[in-house]
Amino acid sequence: MRPVGIRTTRLVLDLPVPADAELVTRYCQDPLFERYLTTPWPYTRADARAFLSEHVPESWASGTELTWALRRVEGGPLLGVISVRDTQHELGFWMGAEHRGEGLMSEAATAVVDWTLDGGIRGATTVLWRAVEGNVASARVARAVGFRRIEPADATVPTRDGTVTLPAWYAVREASVDPAAHASWDAVLGAAA
Ligand SMILES: CC(C)(COP(=O)(O)OP(=O)(O)OC[C@H]1O[C@@H](n2cnc3c(N)ncnc32)[C@H](O)[C@@H]1OP(=O)(O)O)[C@@H](O)C(=O)NCCC(=O)NCCS
């Protein structure tokens, strides 16, 4: 597939490129990434180069994972990254620490999910989200996007080396938001907004 750009009210979602390597390297030093993501740890400049020069373009070309950079303006600095995998249309995202808390990831994720379910990925009827149990910030993004929490029998995710699994939260989103979706989070996020 050829890379597709998406615009939201405050963001441009476009291709992460080799020129983003310095910022990606810096953001990926965040200890939260060691805990919650499967990005390499420790994270080096070579990891960023391989991600941007190989993984991103190759995965667009094969359609195995579609990855966007979040930017405020076209050609501007990368703020974060979001992707959808072909396997179960799983959503993944991270935001550089200094750009969090402004609702930007919720805005980007809403746009990517809508694009996916509106024919961007042919045949996609659901998007999957999952996170290591306790990742409240990610769960709040999923709730804001209209995901409904589900409790599969094997609610785990593999760790970065694949040898162990951790308890995980799972959720799904269909084209129309299930009216029960928001309340499905009460058990883990509390009933308050
Ligand atoms: C998860 C993450 C992408 C959220 O990015 P963000 O831009 O701050 O998200 P938003 O500003 O859209 O916030 C979405 C919700 O999360 C809440 N939130 C943001 N940071 C939070 C934190 N540290 N703790 C608790 N809630 C938090 C916001 O209040 C908001 O909640 P609301 O919609 O219920 O009001 C970011 O925290 C991150 O990169 N974390 C590390 C990587 C990661 O865990 N990725 C997800 C893996 S599954």
The ligand as an ORCA input file, in Angstrom:
! r2SCAN-3c Opt
* xyz 0 1
  C      -0.777      6.661     26.115
  C      -0.291      7.993     25.536
  C      -0.008      7.824     24.053
  C      -1.370      9.041     25.736
  O      -1.006     10.202     25.006
  P      -1.676     11.624     25.285
  O      -1.423     12.492     24.104
  O      -1.290     12.118     26.618
  O      -3.208     11.238     25.317
  P      -4.375     12.278     25.422
  O      -3.874     13.647     25.783
  O      -5.217     12.096     24.201
  O      -5.129     11.770     26.715
  C      -6.084     10.773     26.648
  C      -6.576     10.488     28.038
  O      -5.502      9.992     28.865
  C      -5.413     10.738     30.056
  N      -4.022     10.728     30.438
  C      -2.976     11.262     29.758
  N      -1.833     11.012     30.444
  C      -2.182     10.319     31.547
  C      -1.451      9.755     32.633
  N      -0.123      9.861     32.709
  N      -2.139      9.099     33.594
  C      -3.470      8.972     33.513
  N      -4.219      9.467     32.517
  C      -3.570     10.138     31.547
  C      -5.971     12.068     29.696
  O      -6.451     12.740     30.846
  C      -7.114     11.683     28.784
  O      -8.172     11.172     29.543
  P      -9.693     11.501     29.228
  O      -9.894     11.355     27.727
  O     -10.421     10.469     29.994
  O      -9.869     12.901     29.703
  C       1.007      8.457     26.237
  O       0.762      8.537     27.620
  C       2.203      7.564     25.982
  O       2.900      7.723     24.992
  N       2.492      6.630     26.894
  C       3.641      5.734     26.777
  C       3.492      4.773     25.608
  C       2.266      3.885     25.741
  O       1.935      3.414     26.816
  N       1.585      3.657     24.606
  C       0.394      2.823     24.558
  C       0.752      1.391     24.542
  S      -0.700      0.356     24.542
*
